[in-house]
Amino acid sequence: MNDGQSVSSLLHWFKERRNQIILKTLDEHAGKLVDTCTASLELLELLKSTDQSKAEKLYNRVSMQERSADHFQDDLATEIARGMLPPEIREKLFRLTRVADSVANWIKSGSKNLVLLVKLEVDTSEFDMILDYLIEIVKLTHESVVIFRKMVNALGTDDQLILDTRQIIEDREREADNVHFSVREEILAINDKQGFSVHFLLIDAAKCLENASDSITNAADILYTIVMLGIPT
């Protein structure tokens, strides 16, 4: 970053009315990522109970929030294309929305795997420790998405906040990595009588949920590079 040039340039560009719409839509999109994580946490908590009759209904909530996030991503693509921004910044914003949106996609995929267990009539309440680990991964991702949303709202107004808080998301991602390895150990320790399908769905669910953590970290990194790059005046 070239002294204070980056911050002042970003302030200039994001004060434009059209670009203000981009910021508003970025915030709404981030809000849907938060909602997707929240819905997934509710599903995971249900799977710890013996009554799993509402599992499909809760998964549908996850899916609905993920679809809503997709709609905001489409809106963002339109607004970014219309925005009066330099090509390099426009491309980074396009990439930011794609990467951030994959958080909801991964959460949905992981949740779907877990609902498939219920459809196979597997008593997921037996996997209490595994589900606790998965809940921890999603909680860490949820925290990161909330922080990411604050970073989005600071774009062009408080760039130092973006520079300072990016590290917090990276720390959460490292924690999620450690939990992911722990849950894999628990899954592999399950009695073979459960069969290949159960092992596969649990391992894939864990990986999908951990990928969501990676995605929000990557999105925060892109936001960081936008601030560091700045826009020449």
HELIX and SHEET records of a PDB file:
HELIX    1   1 GLN A    5  PHE A   14  1                                  10    
HELIX    2   2 ARG A   17  LEU A   47  1                                  31    
HELIX    3   3 ALA A   55  ARG A   82  1                                  28    
HELIX    4   4 PRO A   87  LYS A  119  1                                  33    
HELIX    5   5 THR A  124  PHE A  127  5                                   4    
HELIX    6   6 ASP A  128  ALA A  154  1                                  27    
HELIX    7   7 ASP A  159  LEU A  188  1                                  30    
HELIX    8   8 ASP A  192  GLN A  194  5                                   3    
HELIX    9   9 PHE A  196  LEU A  229  1                                  34    
END                                                                             
